[in-house]
């Protein structure tokens, strides 16, 4: 008898999408395609990533911790502190060769792999298991491919952006000025290319692994004007009002309990703004909403294509964000250049008048209050080690799961995706060697037992231990208990302790009430630190400040 065709896989990653930025997670933004995905699939409401983008992606493709996989820090951060990280294993700045990449494993198992793993050809997707790829290697930039500042090497906002080679198709670098379509818009063009790749497959019976990482809704906030206009006036009451309405929906949808105490807004800029400043701020949020709207419509196009080709029900689809919403003031980030350099470059090349916001020649971001509104009830946002930096929306659709059509609040992480995909594909986890090189073991665990109702949770809800670290901010979790260390003013310059079961907003620090429990978690942190080969110049100082 002929065996059933192995499942296809489609992994879709949004960049800096907040927890409640899509409809099924409480948003007012129109996301019908993703809402349908949630209704037919499983909504993961307690899914965790790293607190920033490339470390998360390294965990997705390796099934292990980012400090092991090569992105122990953001590559931009390491470039700014070059000497401290130079030559350190686990801090290569790309998915290193100590791990077997998901795309490589599936390629060797007979999958057609379609697609951002490194900036050089030897570390780019074509060298890490992708048969087909169309990628923007630096991971963020103008969504309309309008980059006039690149004509002056001293004016690249990120240092990698000064490189000539940051577009690539398959194994060939592209010239952004001649090889990129004139009507390019990142979300639409990446989706177009994926659909083309799916159509162009020589063997339609060969199962595929497709990876669709959007650069939206990462700044600069840009979208076609007609989509922006759909949200005109929606955000005129400001971020606090948005946060209230989102929280109400989260309760209504059963995602959070009605007695949850949300983390307070730590910035109250809106109240101090003039009416003109409020109008500009609301417009930025309208542009952000349009970007999310377009992610949804393009996800819908890809799903429609799978349905028309008869592949939909045999395709495991996963949609996720790579970290919490981006709330940083970019002009204050050291890696963006000297103080004042960002406004200087933007003022020279871009027009950020309210009438022009969102267009190709504008360069805007929306700030901390809108980010906090979208991450509620969690505390903080991207780069924070609190839940606001690492708890993200996640949806999966695969009809054979008995949990389809439901939610699960079981704790899970991005490291679990690789073992889940391999489990469904019937492919064993890589051993100690892969393609002739030694590789590290996978740390994640398959979701299949829980999604098939054969286990009550993804992990042991009481005892499972997971750690995080980026930019010197630390967290360790055992079951529902979480200890974290953040520098002032974000944190207390000492370890804090939270019970996430009763306090997901991380509002009530129990460190003084439960010193023995805190000490146990800090010991778990020590194990995590050494297991992952982490490098942290302030580590010895941190241990003493329990």
Buried (B, 14 or more C-beta within 10 A) or exposed (E): EEEEEBBBBBBBBBBBBBBBBBBBBBBBBBBEBBBBBBBBBBBBBBBBBBBBBBBBBBBBBBBBBBBBBBBBBBBBBBBBEEEEBEEBEBBBBBBBBBBBBBBBBBBBBEBBBBBBBBBEBEBBBBBBBBBBBBBBBBBBBBBBBBBEBBEEEEBBBBBBBBBEBBBBBBEEBBEBEEEBEEEBBBBBBBBBBBBEBBEEBEEEEEBBBBBBBBBBBBBBBBBBEEBBEBBEEBBBBBBBEBBBBBBEBBBEBEBBEEEBEBBEBBBEBBEEBEEEEBEBBBBBBBBBBBBBBBBBBBBBBBBEBBEEBEBBEBBBBBBBBBBBBBBBEBBEBEBBBEEEBBEEBBEEBBEBEBEBBBBBBBBBBBBBBBBBBBBBBBBBBBBBBBBBBBBBBBBBBBEEBEBBEBBBBBBBBBBBBBBBBBBBBEBEBBEEEBEEEEBBEBBBBBBBBBBEEEBEBBBBBEEBBBBBBBBBBBBBBBBBBBBBBBEEEBBBEBBBBBBBEEBBBBBEBBBEEBEEBBBBBBEBBEEBBEEBBBBBEEBEEBBEEB
